[in-house]
Amino acid sequence: MNLETERILLRPLQAEDSNRIDELAGEYDVAKTTLTIPHPYPKGSAKDFIEKVNEAGDLVIFAIVLKDSNSLIGIINIKITESHKRGELGYWVGKPYWSHGYGTEAAKAMLALGFETIELNKIYAQAFSTNPGSWRIMEKIGLKHEGVLRQHVARFGEYHDLSQYGLLRDEYFATK
């Protein structure tokens, strides 16, 4: 399945994406905004990553691709907890593509998929409180601030607060 917006295409990850993922995810400024991207990023590890996530039954994951150049610029996903009909939205965009609205555009498409197709009851997301670029995306797509999880995670030897945002199915359809 592909999702298309004005400027981007969300498509399944492919083995051929591995070099581009290695390149973009290898940037320290990208890794420090996530919990899972290692730094330094081991060269060639994106191949294993792609295989692993494509086999995960609880993960809907897409490459974020610019339509005009067919360039992969990031990754977006929803990790589904079926028993609660909720999904956790996660994403990263390569540093050269920050502040162009691509993350917001991709996240809006994922909200529609999550609520309209997968029929989730809630979609939520978390970001380091020190990462306004990420939590502003959450605000722009309509997620509501639910609170701060204080020193909830450790990353690169430091504890970080997480800002939690969420949106309920009824709220999503009320604003459509």
Order of alpha helices (4+ residues) and beta strands (2+ residues): beta-beta-alpha-alpha-alpha-beta-beta-beta-alpha-beta-alpha-beta-beta-alpha
